[in-house]
């Protein structure tokens, strides 16, 4: 939503619903003990019958969501069939978007802030809402909106992680992963293992929201979460030191005086997981000059060659790109075919020309979905030199500090405050 707003030179407004769950009626018969300090003296042995969806009740979230969706639909919005928390409508040529997350709300309008405010006023006639003006902080995100530009960062959230782990004053590292690190297989004690998992959960959220550059490292650290070792703990400390030196890393989306377009980059690392023989896929999808979706993960099947691993990666990014394209098309964003950048020429030719079929017959039929998209003209696959492949940082941890900085810059991460602003 932020990328779409930036591409259209729009602003995003924020609001929330105080005591949101209490807006929903509870149809089920449920009872609670009398609240402490508010007991009825003449009825000490009585309990309370719930009429509203109280916080803590298992069904409250669902009841509130249904109530909110009903109200939003009554205002003329259509719920996206792909993302049920995104709503859109067109009124007198205005394109308006509304996104919800539990009790948080974002709105934007193609006609500017004035009409975005009207969207909030309409909801305010149904529920009590608290207007927060231009979106600045949401779900751990810092949002900075300028003319035709939106920057997302998580410095405050990251500071909290480093402060809790006592790493705010440590010496920074230039890369998040050291492939030459000697692995100590001694398991951590239960207390330290719990700390490891807590930090892992925190940096995992960071990696999925604004920091694609640590996705590979977080994925490798997560693979040993069940029984973390001293070696993994040392790698975790290296990651925290890297984050200490890159606290200002941010995502930037901008208006470019051209129609919005989707670009995707994909790469694979062959047989990285030696225990299971799995390869790693890394990809990123871009809109308005910045990544909006990325992933670094083990492939679900064993590839028997680097070409096969790259071809499987092409399938995965094609599926992700098709889903994003469908969502954008649904809400009225007109797009050209998705351009996929691949640095393996064998995989590219297999996807576009069907060449080398004898070596691909053993692959599941689903992976040839990418060939169908190419034939239909919905995606185009372009050859990209390996040295310019930004998602290489999502599949490997062998880069030097200089190469890592180069790839992270090409990946789309910038430092905020921006040097050109």
N, C-alpha and C positions, 0 to 999 in steps of 0.2 A: 504493500500500500504506500509506503514512503517513497519507493522508487517510482511508482506510477505518478504520485503527486509531484515529485521533482521533475519528471519528464514533461509534465503538463504545466509546470510553473505554478502549482497550487500550494496552498498551505494546509496543514493538518491541525485540527482542533481536538482537544481532549476533554473528557468529562468522566465522572464516575457516579455510581448510584450508592448513596449512603444506606447502610442496612439493607442491601439489595434483596436478600432472601426473604425478608419480611413482607415483600410485595406479593409473594406467591401464596395462594391458599393451599392448605393441606387437606386432601380428600381422604387419605387414610386415617384410621383411628389410631392415635398415638398419645401416650401420656408421659409426663415428666414430673419429677418431684418438685415441690414448691421451691422457688429460688431462695437461697440462703439470705436471710435478712428481710425477706418479703413474705414470710409465712402468715397465713391467716390464723390468729390466735384461737378462734373458736372452731377451726377445722384442721387441727394439727395432723390428723390421720388421713387427710385428703391429698389427692394428686391433681395435676392440671391437665386438662384436655387441650392438645395443641390445635389451634385453628390456622396458624401461619407456618410457613416453612422455616423452622428455627435453625440457626447455625448449628452444625453438629449432627443434624438428622441425616441419615443416609440418602434420603430422596430429595433433600432440599435443593441441591444443585440442579437436578433435573427439572424440578417444579419451577424454579426461577427461570431457567433457560426457556422452557415452554411458554411461560407468561411473557417474557421479553420478546420472543420471536413472534408471538401473536400480536403484540402491540406494534412491533416494527412493520409487520406485514400489513397491518391496518392503515399504515401511513403511506402505502403505495410502493414499498420496497419489495424486491424479489430476492429470496435467499439463494445464494450460489449453490448449485448442485454439486460443486466440487469441494468448496470450503463452506461448511454450514455456519461459520461465524462471520461470514462476509455477506453484506447485503448491498444491492445497487438499485438505482432507479433513474429514469430520465423524465424530467419535467420541463416542458416548454424549451427543449433543446439543452437543458442543463444535465450534465452527467454528475451524479452524486454517489459517493461510497460511504458505507458505514461498517465498521468492524467492532466486534465485541469480544472481550475476554473476561468471563465471569461478571465482574461489576465495573470493568474498565471499558471505555468507549472512545473510538476515534472516528472522526468524520472529515470529509473533504468534498469540495464542490468545484466544478469547472468554472463557475462564475465568481469565485473568490470567497473571502472570509465572511462577507455579509450573508451569503446564502448558506454557508456552513453553519453560521450562528442560527439561522432559521431552522436548520435540521435539529439542532439541540433544543430550540424552543418548542418544536413540535413534540419531542419526546418529553420535555418538561411539563407538557400539559397532561401527560399520562402518569409519569412517575416523578418523584422528587429526585432531581439530579443536581450535581455540583459541577458548575462549569469551571474549567481549569485553564481556559484560554488556549494559546498555541501550545501544542504538545512539546513538553520539555523532558519529562521523566516518565518512563513506563516500563514495568517489568524488568527493572535493572538496566534499562537503556537510557542513555543521555541523548536527547534529540536537539539538534541545532539547525534551525531553518533560516535560510537566507533567500534572496531572490533567485529562483530557479535552481536552488541547491539545498540538499538536506544531508546532514552528516549524523551518523549514529556511532556512539562510543559507549564504553562501559568502564571508564576510569574509576568511578566511585565504587562500583561493584568489585573491580579488581583490587582496589586498595583494601577493601574489607577482607578479601581472601588473604592477601599478603600480610595484613596486620594480624589476623587470627593465627596464621602460620608462623608469625614472627620472622617474615622475610622482607620487610619494608626497607631494611638498612643493609641488605646483602649486596654483594658485588654482582652486577648483571652479567649474563652470558649472551653471546651473539647468536647462538642457535638453540632451538629447544630440544634437540636430540643429538646424542653422540653415538654413532654406530660402532665406535671402537671401544666403548665402555666394557670393562671386564665384569661379567655377570656374577654376582654373589647370590647363590640359590638358597641361602639360609632364610627360612621363613620369619616374618616379623611376629613379634608377640601380639597377643590379641588386642591390647590397648593401642599399639602403634598401627596395627592393621585397620582398626576402626578409624583412626585419624587419616590414614591413607585413603580409605574409601570416601570419607567426608570431603577431603580436598579434591579427589577425583570427580565427585559429583558436581562440585563448584566449577572446576575448570571445564568440565564437559558442557555445562550450560554456556559458558563463555565461548567455547569452540563452535557451538551451534548457532549462536546469535550474531557475533561480530568478528570472530577471530578464526577464519579458515586456516590461517598459517600454523595453528597448533593442532589441527584435526588429526594429522598422522600420529603425532606424539600421544595425544589423548587416547586414540584408538589402541595403540600399543600398550599403554599403561592400563587400559581397561581390560585387556586380554588376561591380565593376571590379578584381577580384582578379587577373585575368590580366595586365593592364597598368596597375597603379596609377599615379595621377598625383599631382602636388603638391597639387592641390585635394582629392583623397581623403585624402591624408596630413593635411591641416589638419583635415578632418572627423574623422579618427581621433583626433587630439589633443583635439578638443573632446569626443568620447565619453569618452576617458580622464579628462578633467577632470570630466565629469559623474559618472562612476563614483567618482572621488575624493570627491565630496561626498555620495554616497549609498551608502557602504560598508555601512551597517547595514540596508539594504533586505532584507526577508525575506518568506517565504510562511508563512501561519498557517492551520492546520486545527483546527477545534474541534467539540466535541459540543454539539448545540443542543436536546437533549430532544425531538427529532422524528425521524422516519424519514429516512435519507439521501436526498437528491434531487440530480438533475443540473440545472444551469442553464447556458445557453450565451448568449454575446453575439457578434454578428457585425456587421461593417461593411466597406464597400468604398470605395476611392478611385478614381474613374474616370480611365482613361488616364494614369496616373502615369508610365509608361515611354514617353516620347515617341518613342523610336527604333522600338519595336515596337507601340506603341499598346495595351499591356497595362495592365489595372487591377490594383490590389493588394487582396487580401482579408486581413482580420485577424479572428481569432476566438479565443475562450477558453471552455473548458468548466470548470465549477466543481463541486466536491464538498466538503462539510464547511466551507463558507465561504471556500474558497480555490481558485485556479485549479490544475487538475491537468494540463491540456493546452492549449496555445495555439500559434498560428502566424501569421506575417506573411509573405506571399509573393506573387509575381506570378501572376496567373491564367494558365491554360494556353491560353486562347482570347482573342480580341479581342472585347470587348463593345462594342456600337454605341451604348449609352446608359447613363446612370447606373443606371436601373432594371434593365437586363440584368446589369450588373456586380454589383448587390446580390443579384439572384436567383441568380447563379452562386455568390456567397459563401454564400447560404443553403444551397445544395446541398452545398458543402464542409463546412460545420459540421454539417449533418445526417448526412453520412457519418461524420465523426469522432465525433459523439455516439452514433450507432448502434453503432459499434465498441466504444466505452467501455461503453455500456449492455449489450451482449452479454457483455462480459468480467465486469462486475459481477453480472449475472444468473447467469452460469455458476458463480461462486463463492458464490452464495447471498445476494446483497444485493438485497432487494426494492425496486423503484423505481417511482415514478409516471412518467407521460410526461415527456419532456425539455421544459423550457420554454426556447424560443429567443427572445431579445430582439433585435428588428430596428428600426432607426430610419427605414427607408424604407417608407412605407405602400403604394406600388405593388408592391414586391416581396413584401410581406406578403400583400396581397390576391391576388396571382398564385399564391402558394404555398397559401393556405388555401381560396380560392374559385375558382381557375382563371380569374379575370377577366383581360381583356387578352390573350387567347390569340393574337389576330392579330399582336400585337407580339412574341410569343414563339415563333412557329412556326419561325423560323430557328435556334433554339437546339437543341443536341443533345438527343436524347431522354433521355439520362442525367440532365440537369439537372432533369427533371420528377420525379425520384425523391423530391424533397422533398414534392411534392403527394401522392404515394402514402402517405408516412409521416403526413402530416396527416390524410388520409382514414381511416387505420387507427387514429388516435388515439395514435400512438407519440411524436409531438412536437406541441407547440402553439407557435404563433408570436405573440408579443405586441408591440405597438407601444411603442417606447421613445423619449422625447424625445432629440434629437440631443445636447443638452448633457449628458445623463446617460449617454451611451454610452461605457463605459470602454475598449473596444477601438478607439476612435477614435485612441488613441495608437499603435496597431499599424499604422495605415494612412497617417498623415500626420506631417510634421515642422514644421507651421506654428503650433504652439501657443505662447502666451505662457507665461512661467514660472508664473504663477498657475493658468492652465488646465491646464498639464501636471501640476502638483502635485495638482490636484483629480482629474484622470483617473487618475493613478497610485494615488491612495488608493482610488478606486472599483474599480480593477483588482484590488485585494486585497493590495497590498504594504504591509507594516508595518515599523516600525523595531524592531530587537531590540538591547538588552533592551526588552520591551514596557512602555509607560508605565503600563498598568493592572495590572502584576504586581509 
